[in-house]
């Protein structure tokens, strides 16, 4: 079976997070305000994409993020829920392109594109460990 044989254009997946003190810009060091941090939003977007791809990968395969191009357009205070939606826009060999969008309870707060690449887990980890 091909590593991405079940990943197809149009597939979507959603990941959800709650804004807490732990994921504010002030706490993570990406700013000075107690609002949802851009790195937290980026991680949530990537998580939605990774989970989408992982559920469709063959055994022994996974995907790794290779690019993320996003804009964070609106602030979200603590206590609100944030959701990120990843949608597959293209599959080219082992490269998977996705549209990623994040929303809080009131509005869209960010959007962009993300690319993942399918890899054989054992081979990838052996190469990474070879750096030691």
NUGUGU-111320 format. One record per residue: residue in one letter; x, y, z of N, C-alpha, C, O in turn. Coordinates in steps of 0.1 Angstrom, whole numbers, plus 5000, padded with zeros to 4 digits. Last residue first. Example, Ala and Ser with C-alpha at 12.3 -4.5 7.8 and 13.67 -1.06 7.14 Angstrom:
# residues 2
S512849785071513749895071512950005079513450115080/A513249435078512349555078513249675078514249675085/
//
This chain:
# residues 132
X523751255160524351255174525851245173526551245183/X522751215136523351355138524051355152524851445154/X521350985135522750985130523451115132524651125130/X518751045141519650995152521150995148522051005156/X517851105116517851205126518851165137519651255141/X518050845103518850965098518951075108520051135110/X516250705119517650665118518550775113519650795118/X513850835114514450845128515950805128516750865135/X513450775087513550905091514250925105515151005106/X513250485088514350555080514550695085515750745086/X511050455105512350405109513450465101514450505107/X508950605090509350635104510750585107511550665112/X508950735059509050605066509650635080510750685081/X506951035054508250965056508050825062507050805069/X505351295036505251155041506651095042507451105033/X505151625046505851525037505851395044506151375055/X503151915044503651805051504251705041503851715030/X502552265046502952155038503552045047504252075056/X500052515048500952425055501252305045500452265038/X498752845049499052725042500052645050500852695057/X496253035067497453015059497552885052496552815050/X494853235093494753145082496053135075496953225077/X492953345122494153325115493953225103493053145103/X490453385133491553455139492853435132493853515134/X487053435127488353375122489453455128489453575128/X485053475157485553505144486753425140487353345147/X484153375182483553495176483853515161483053555153/X485553175193484153165194483453275187482153265185/X488153155168487753155182486253145182485553125172/X489752965143488653045147488553045162488852945169/X492052915116491752905130490653005133490553115128/X493052705089492252825093491952805108491652695112/X495052595062494752595076494052725081494452825077/X495352385035494852515039494552505054493952405058/X498152185025496852205032496552355034497552435035/X499751935006499552075008498152095015497152025011/X502051685008500651715011500551865014501151905023/X504351474991504051614996502551634997501751614987/X504751244978504751234992504451374999504351385011/X502851324951503851224956503651214971502651194976/X500951564960501951554949503051454954504051494960/X497951684967498751574970499651554958499151524947/X496151964980496951904969497751784975498151794986/X494652045001494352114988495152044977494752074965/X493051935030493951895020493651975007492451965002/X492552145057491952095046493052065035493852145032/X492152195092493152165081492352105070491552015072/X491152425116490652325106491752315095492252415089/X491052485150491852495138491252385128491052265132/X489552675176489552555167490352575155490252685149/X489452775209489952805196489952665188490252565194/X487452925235487852805228488352845214487752935207/X488453145262487753115250488352985243489452945246/X490153185283488853125286488053095273487153015274/X491953475273491853345280490453315283489553395284/X491253625240491553625254491453485261490853395255/X492653655209491653575216492053575231493153535234/X493053885181493453835194492253755201491153785199/X493553815146492753865157493153805170493453685171/X495353715127494653835125493853895136493454015136/X498253575117497353575129496753715129497353815131/X498953385089498753525094497853505106496853435106/X501453145078500253185084500153335088501253395089/X502952885066502853025062501553075067500453045061/X505152625069503952685075503952835073504852905077/X506652325059506452465058505152505064504152425064/X506852065068508052115061507852265058508852335056/X506051815092505751945087507052005080508151995085/X505751475083506451575090506151715084505951725071/X503851175087504151295079504851395089504651395101/X504550825086503950945092504251055083504851045072/X504450465085504650595078504050705087503150675095/X503850225096505250255095505550385088506750425086/X500750185079501550155090503050175087503550135076/X499750475059499950335061500850305073501550395078/X497750755069499050695065499050545068498350495077/X495450865079495350805066496650745061496750685051/X496050975103494950875103494850805090494150705088/X497951165096498351035103497250935102497550815101/X496551375084497451295076497751155083497751055076/X495151475107494451435094495251335086494851235082/X497251535124496251425128495451385116495251265114/X498451735110499251615113498251505116498451385112/X496451935109496951875097497651745100497451645092/X496151985137494951945129495451885116494951775112/X498752065143498251945149497051895141496851775139/X498952305129499852195125499252065131499351955124/X497152455144496952435130497752315125497152235117/X498452455169497052395167496752365153496252265150/X500852585163500852445167499552375166499452265162/X499752845157500452765147500552615150500352535142/X498752905182497852895171498452815159497852725153/X501152925196500052825200499052805189498652685186/X502453135183503052995183502052885187502052775182/X500653345190500753295176501453165176500953075168/X498653295220499953315213499953275199499353165196/X495953465232496353345226497653375217497653465209/X497053705257496053655246496753535240497953515241/X498353895275497753765279496653725269495453725273/X501354035260499954035264499353895267499853795261/X503854035249503754085263502254085268501954145279/X505253755231504653895232504453925247504853855256/X506253505233506153565219505553705219505353765208/X506353365256507453455253507453515239508453565234/X504353225268505353155259506453235254507353185247/X503153425284503753305290504753235280505853195285/X502253615265503053655277503753535282504953555286/X500653465248501853525243502753565254504053555253/X499353175264499253315260500653365255501653305258/X499152915274499352935259499153075255498853105243/X498752925302499852855296500152875282501252865277/X496253055306497553125309498753055303499653125299/X494452935278494752945292495953025294496553075284/X492052865254493052965257493252965273492253005280/X491752535243491252645251492352735255493452695258/X491452375211492252415222491452525230490552585225/X491052125186490452225194491352255206492052155211/X491052045151491652035164491152145173490952255167/X489651875123489651985132490251955145490151835150/X490051805088490151765102490251885111490751985107/X489251705055489351805065489451735079489051625081/X489751645020489651595033489951705044490751795041/X490451774996489051795002488951745016487951785023/X492451524982492051664982490651674987489751594984/X493451255004492851304991492451454993492151495004/X495050965014495051115016494551175003495151154993/X495450705008494150745013494050895015492950945019/X498150675001497150634992495750674996494850684987/X500650745011499550845011498350805003497550894999/X502150505009502150585021501050685022500550715033/X500550224992501250354992501150435005500050425011/X500849885000500050005000500950125000501950135007/
//
